[in-house]
Amino acid sequence: MKRSILLFAVLCPLSAALAGITATEAARLGNDLTPLGGEKAGNADGTIPAWTGGITTPPAGYKVGDHHPDPYKDDPVLFTISAANADKYADKLTAGNLALLKAYSDYVMPVYATHRSASNPQRIYDATKEHATTAALTEGGNGITGTVVGVPFPIPQNGLEVIWNHLTRYRGIAAVRYISQAAPQRNGSYTLVDFQDEFLFNYVREGIQEKDLDNVLVYFKQAVTAPARLAGTILVVHETLDQVKEARRAWVYNTGQRRVRRAPNVAYDNPGTAADGMRTSDQFDMFNGAPDRYEWKLIGKKEMYVPYNSYKLHSDSLKYSDILKPLHINQDLTRYELHRVWVVDATLKPGTSHVYSRRTFYVDEDSWQVLAVDQYDGRGQLWRVSEAHCINYYDAQVFWSTLEVHTDLIAGRYLAIGLDNEGKMYDFSLKRTPQDYTPSTLRQEGVR
């Protein structure tokens, strides 16, 4: 592998990496580095362009509440990766991509021109630079301190810092989304599960100070609205910043019992909500929760073909049946681009337990969004492959997934979560406070 493509991290004890970067290093942000720490310049052969700010304004005619029109709809497919030519591109594909191409003869990856569309509001950039020299991992790396609002580690020194950048990345202040989830059988039949998800991203609230966080990173509420046998169940989570110091606080309202109960098992490798056993709790949003069960190794940065600018999958001209097909989603609707990603390898610590013995993460340099994950079972065999098909929600300058796909290579099935083609659009104008996410408000909402 070429040294110009893969930059090996210096291995050092975690305790030696707790301090923030130097003022000289921080001065690179907004100069040769993007405000969030990506390389501003393009690559040597021009297949990755320079970052020039991303998308900062919606296209003409867009109205808040619309599905987001594709700003790159006229781009042609440059080439298509299939099982027949996968070897040619293997050095830029994940192990998961290669496995899917091998497993399914009709599986393809359409590759388009690269657009570095990711952008955030200026206050996120300002906070990132302001706290770059003070941000630090807490003891053991299970929390962060000395930072708020911005990306804590724009120039990461180890794998945990990269993962914390993903956990704290900007997704708006408060948002609501109306999405569907499906886990098709091998013959393609499926039942939709509908959710209304609410997020209050405490870490990025206007004027927030570290002392005001109360160890809460995100407030989250999820209501199941269909099918009828599941409808009415509501989950509320206080995602704690340091989940080893204080486990995430979670409650669930059950319509049958009309009671609010603590839900301590919404974590780690417990099954995801109504996911038919196809994902774990900590696979939601590609990875969430406490990082304490893994050793995190920063492999380096690499150019790879990853899902990006997936506006076609987001289109309201599609029906869910256009996307959901037997064995895998309709890959003709996907879009892959060449981007630089941070590669982080997580291996299970001795004496701990998780269904995944190893996980390899591929993290976008421009947004810190995890774009792909390879997950291995206890035998060390590749088991599940996850991809986040992302867009820039340009009305809010948020780069986030429009569809997550988790494929189980052993079962020959997959889970698609985030389907929004036939429903309402994300709303980033939501006004919420922490008081809206308490057990008492949960019960009141459930009774209504």
C-alpha positions in Angstrom: 0.0 0.0 0.0 1.4 3.4 -1.0 2.6 5.6 1.8 0.9 8.6 0.1 -2.4 6.8 0.6 -2.0 5.2 4.0 -0.6 7.3 6.8 0.3 5.0 9.7 -0.5 6.2 13.2 2.2 6.3 15.8 1.3 3.8 18.4 1.6 5.2 21.9 0.0 4.5 25.3 -3.4 6.1 25.7 -2.3 8.0 28.8 0.3 9.8 26.7 -2.3 11.0 24.2 -4.7 12.7 26.6 -3.5 16.3 26.0 -4.9 18.5 23.2 -2.9 19.4 20.2 -0.5 22.3 20.1 -1.4 25.9 19.1 0.8 25.5 16.0 -1.1 22.4 15.0 -4.5 24.1 15.7 -3.5 27.0 13.4 -3.6 24.6 10.5 -7.4 24.4 10.8 -8.9 26.6 8.1 -5.5 26.8 6.4 -4.1 23.6 4.9 -6.7 21.7 6.8 -10.5 22.1 6.6 -12.1 23.7 9.7 -12.9 20.2 11.0 -9.4 18.7 10.2 -9.7 17.1 6.8 -7.0 17.7 4.2 -8.2 20.8 2.3 -6.2 19.9 -0.9 -7.3 17.3 -3.4 -5.2 14.2 -4.2 -2.3 14.1 -6.6 -4.2 12.7 -9.5 -7.2 14.9 -9.2 -9.7 12.2 -8.5 -10.4 13.8 -5.1 -10.9 17.6 -5.5 -10.0 20.2 -3.0 -12.6 21.1 -0.3 -14.0 24.5 -1.0 -16.6 24.8 1.8 -19.1 22.1 0.9 -22.8 22.9 0.1 -23.7 26.0 2.2 -27.0 27.1 0.5 -29.9 25.0 -0.9 -30.5 24.9 -4.7 -32.9 27.2 -6.3 -36.5 26.3 -5.6 -35.9 24.2 -2.5 -38.3 24.8 0.4 -37.8 23.6 4.0 -39.8 20.4 4.3 -39.1 19.3 0.8 -37.1 16.2 0.0 -33.7 17.4 -0.9 -33.2 17.7 -4.7 -30.0 16.1 -6.0 -27.4 18.8 -6.8 -25.4 16.2 -8.8 -28.3 14.6 -10.7 -26.5 15.2 -14.1 -23.3 13.3 -13.1 -22.8 10.2 -15.2 -21.6 6.9 -13.8 -17.8 6.9 -14.2 -17.6 3.1 -13.9 -19.3 0.2 -12.1 -17.6 -2.2 -9.8 -18.9 -5.7 -9.9 -17.6 -9.2 -9.1 -16.0 -9.3 -12.5 -13.7 -6.4 -12.0 -13.5 -6.2 -8.1 -9.8 -7.2 -8.1 -8.9 -4.1 -10.1 -10.3 -1.9 -7.3 -9.6 -4.1 -4.3 -7.1 -1.7 -2.7 -9.9 0.9 -2.4 -12.7 -1.3 -1.2 -13.6 -2.4 2.3 -13.5 -6.1 3.2 -17.2 -5.8 3.4 -17.6 -4.5 -0.1 -15.4 -7.4 -1.5 -17.5 -9.9 0.5 -20.8 -8.6 -0.9 -19.5 -8.5 -4.4 -18.4 -12.1 -4.0 -21.6 -13.2 -2.3 -24.2 -11.8 -4.7 -23.6 -12.0 -8.5 -25.9 -9.0 -9.2 -24.3 -6.8 -6.5 -22.7 -3.6 -8.1 -21.2 -0.4 -6.9 -21.8 2.6 -9.3 -18.9 5.1 -8.9 -19.4 8.8 -9.6 -17.3 11.9 -9.6 -16.2 12.9 -6.1 -17.9 16.0 -4.5 -16.8 17.1 -1.1 -20.2 18.4 -0.1 -20.0 18.2 3.7 -20.4 21.5 5.5 -21.3 22.7 9.0 -22.3 26.2 10.4 -19.5 28.6 11.2 -20.0 28.3 15.0 -19.1 24.6 14.8 -15.8 25.5 13.0 -15.1 28.3 15.5 -15.7 26.0 18.5 -13.5 23.2 16.9 -10.6 25.6 16.6 -11.2 27.2 20.0 -11.1 23.9 21.9 -8.6 22.0 19.8 -5.8 22.6 22.3 -7.8 21.8 25.4 -9.9 18.8 24.3 -8.8 15.6 26.0 -9.9 12.0 26.6 -10.8 11.3 30.2 -9.0 8.4 31.9 -9.4 5.3 29.9 -10.8 7.2 27.0 -14.5 6.6 28.0 -15.3 10.3 27.9 -14.0 13.7 26.8 -13.3 17.0 28.6 -12.1 20.5 27.8 -14.4 20.8 24.8 -18.0 21.5 23.8 -19.9 22.2 20.5 -17.1 21.6 18.1 -15.3 18.4 16.9 -13.0 17.6 19.8 -10.1 16.1 18.0 -9.7 17.6 14.5 -6.2 16.2 14.3 -6.6 12.8 15.9 -3.8 11.0 17.6 -5.5 7.6 18.2 -8.5 5.6 17.2 -10.6 6.6 20.2 -10.3 10.2 19.2 -11.7 9.5 15.8 -14.6 7.6 17.3 -15.4 10.5 19.6 -15.4 12.8 16.6 -18.1 10.6 15.1 -20.1 10.6 18.4 -20.0 14.3 18.8 -20.3 15.4 15.1 -22.8 18.1 14.2 -26.3 16.8 13.4 -28.2 20.0 14.1 -29.3 21.1 17.6 -32.7 19.5 17.6 -34.3 17.3 14.9 -37.2 15.1 14.3 -37.4 12.4 11.6 -40.1 10.1 10.3 -38.5 7.0 9.0 -39.2 3.4 8.3 -37.2 0.2 8.9 -37.4 -3.1 7.0 -35.6 -6.4 7.4 -36.6 -8.3 4.2 -36.7 -12.0 4.1 -34.5 -13.8 1.5 -37.4 -13.8 -0.9 -37.8 -10.0 -0.6 -41.0 -9.9 1.5 -40.9 -7.4 4.4 -42.9 -5.6 7.0 -42.3 -1.9 7.6 -41.7 -0.6 11.1 -42.3 3.1 11.3 -40.6 5.4 13.8 -40.7 9.0 14.9 -37.3 9.9 16.2 -36.4 13.1 18.1 -32.9 14.3 19.0 -31.7 17.1 21.2 -28.0 17.3 20.7 -27.1 18.7 24.1 -23.4 19.0 23.3 -23.9 21.5 20.5 -26.7 23.7 22.0 -26.3 27.4 21.6 -24.4 28.9 24.5 -23.8 25.5 26.2 -20.8 25.2 28.5 -19.1 22.0 29.6 -20.3 22.5 33.2 -23.9 22.6 31.9 -23.9 19.3 30.1 -24.8 17.2 33.2 -22.8 14.4 31.5 -25.4 14.2 28.7 -24.3 14.1 25.1 -27.7 13.6 23.4 -31.4 13.4 24.5 -33.3 10.9 22.3 -36.9 9.8 22.0 -38.2 7.1 19.6 -41.9 6.3 19.2 -43.0 3.3 17.2 -46.0 4.3 15.1 -46.5 1.1 13.0 -47.3 -1.7 12.7 -50.3 -1.8 15.1 -48.8 -4.6 17.3 -45.8 -2.4 18.1 -47.3 1.1 17.8 -47.3 3.3 20.9 -44.1 2.0 22.4 -41.9 5.0 23.3 -38.2 5.0 24.3 -36.4 7.9 25.9 -32.6 7.9 26.3 -30.2 10.3 28.0 -27.0 9.4 26.2 -24.4 10.1 28.8 -21.0 11.5 27.8 -19.1 9.0 30.0 -21.1 5.8 30.1 -18.6 4.0 32.2 -18.9 6.6 34.9 -22.7 6.7 34.5 -24.6 4.3 32.2 -26.9 5.8 29.7 -30.3 6.5 31.2 -33.2 4.9 29.4 -36.9 4.4 29.9 -39.6 2.8 27.8 -43.3 3.3 27.8 -45.3 0.2 27.1 -48.8 0.7 25.8 -50.1 -2.7 27.0 -48.9 -2.0 30.6 -49.4 1.8 30.4 -46.3 2.1 32.5 -42.8 3.7 32.2 -40.0 1.3 33.1 -36.2 1.7 33.2 -34.6 0.1 30.1 -31.0 -0.6 31.2 -30.4 -3.1 28.3 -30.6 -0.5 25.5 -26.8 -0.7 25.1 -23.9 -2.6 23.6 -24.9 -5.8 21.8 -28.5 -6.0 23.0 -30.9 -6.3 20.0 -31.9 -3.1 18.2 -35.5 -2.0 18.4 -37.8 -4.1 16.2 -34.8 -5.0 14.0 -35.5 -8.8 13.8 -32.1 -9.5 15.4 -30.3 -7.8 12.5 -28.4 -5.2 14.4 -27.2 -4.4 17.9 -28.1 -1.4 20.0 -24.7 0.1 19.5 -25.0 -0.1 15.7 -27.6 2.6 15.6 -26.1 5.6 13.8 -23.3 3.2 12.8 -21.8 3.3 16.3 -23.1 4.8 19.6 -22.6 4.4 23.3 -19.7 3.5 25.5 -16.4 2.5 23.8 -15.0 0.7 26.8 -15.3 -2.9 25.6 -12.8 -2.4 22.7 -9.2 -1.6 22.1 -9.2 1.1 19.4 -6.3 1.2 16.9 -5.9 4.1 14.4 -4.7 2.4 11.2 -4.4 5.6 9.2 -6.0 7.5 6.4 -6.8 5.9 3.0 -8.6 6.7 -0.3 -11.6 4.4 -0.6 -14.8 4.1 -2.6 -17.6 4.9 -0.1 -21.3 5.7 -0.2 -21.6 9.5 -0.5 -24.1 12.1 -1.8 -26.8 9.5 -1.9 -29.6 11.9 -3.0 -31.0 9.3 -5.4 -31.7 6.9 -2.5 -33.3 9.8 -0.7 -35.7 10.8 -3.5 -39.4 11.1 -3.0 -39.9 9.8 -6.5 -39.1 6.3 -5.2 -41.3 3.9 -3.4 -39.8 1.7 -0.7 -40.4 -1.3 -3.0 -38.0 0.3 -5.5 -35.2 0.1 -2.9 -36.0 -3.0 -0.9 -35.1 -6.1 -3.0 -34.2 -9.7 -2.0 -30.7 -10.2 -0.4 -29.6 -6.5 -0.7 -31.0 -3.1 -1.6 -31.3 -2.0 -5.2 -27.6 -1.1 -5.8 -28.5 0.8 -9.0 -29.9 3.5 -6.8 -26.6 3.9 -4.8 -23.8 6.3 -5.4 -20.1 5.7 -4.4 -17.3 8.2 -4.6 -13.6 8.2 -3.9 -12.9 9.9 -0.5 -10.2 9.9 2.1 -11.4 8.1 5.2 -9.8 7.4 8.6 -9.6 3.6 9.2 -10.0 2.5 12.9 -9.8 -1.1 14.0 -11.6 -2.1 17.2 -10.8 -5.4 18.9 -12.7 -6.8 21.9 -10.8 -6.5 25.2 -10.0 -9.7 27.1 -12.5 -10.3 29.8 -15.3 -8.4 28.1 -18.1 -9.6 25.9 -19.8 -8.6 22.7 -21.2 -10.5 19.7 -18.6 -8.6 17.5 -15.0 -9.6 18.3 -13.7 -7.0 15.9 -15.0 -4.0 14.0 -13.3 -1.9 11.4 -14.7 1.6 10.9 -14.2 3.9 7.9 -14.8 7.5 8.9 -15.2 10.5 6.5 -12.4 13.1 6.9 -14.7 16.0 6.0 -17.6 15.2 8.4 -16.4 12.5 10.9 -19.5 10.5 9.8 -18.8 6.7 9.9 -19.5 5.7 6.3 -18.9 1.9 6.6 -18.2 -0.8 9.2 -17.0 -4.4 8.9 -18.1 -6.5 11.8 -16.5 -9.9 12.7 -17.9 -12.8 14.8 -16.2 -14.6 17.6 -14.4 -16.9 15.2 -12.8 -13.8 13.5 -15.0 -14.3 10.4 -16.6 -11.3 8.6 -20.3 -11.4 9.7 -22.0 -8.1 9.0 -21.4 -5.2 6.7 -22.8 -1.8 7.4 -23.0 1.3 5.2 -24.3 4.8 5.8 -25.7 6.4 2.6 -25.3 10.1 3.4 -26.3 13.5 2.0 -25.8 17.1 3.0 -29.1 18.3 4.5 -28.2 21.7 3.1 -31.1 23.5 4.8 -29.2 22.9 8.1 -25.7 22.2 6.9 -25.8 18.8 8.3 -24.0 15.8 6.7 -25.8 12.7 7.9 -27.2 9.4 6.7 -30.4 9.1 4.7 -30.3 5.3 4.8 -28.3 2.8 6.9 -28.0 -0.7 5.5 -26.7 -3.6 7.7 -26.1 -6.8 5.8 -25.8 -10.2 7.5 -23.5 -12.3 5.2 -24.3 -15.5 7.1 -28.1 -15.1 7.2 -28.2 -13.7 3.6 -30.5 -10.9 4.8 -30.2 -7.2 5.6 -31.8 -4.4 7.6 -32.5 -1.0 6.1 -33.2 1.8 8.5 -33.9 5.4 7.6 -36.3 5.0 4.7 -38.0 8.3 4.2 -39.0 8.4 0.6 -42.7 8.1 1.2 -43.0 10.2 4.3 -42.3 13.6 5.9 -38.8 15.1 5.7 -36.4 15.7 8.6 -37.2 18.9 10.5 -34.1 20.6 12.0 -36.2 23.6 13.3 -37.5 21.6 16.3 -37.5 23.5 19.6 -36.7 21.3 22.6 -35.2 21.4 26.1 -33.9 18.6 28.3 -37.1 18.8 30.3 -38.9 17.4 27.2 -37.1 14.1 27.7 -38.0 13.0 31.3 -39.9 9.9 32.4 -42.9 12.0 33.4 -43.2 13.6 30.0 -42.8 10.1 28.5 -45.8 8.8 30.4 -47.9 11.9 29.5 -47.1 11.4 25.8 -47.8 7.7 26.0 -51.2 8.3 27.6 -52.1 10.8 24.9 
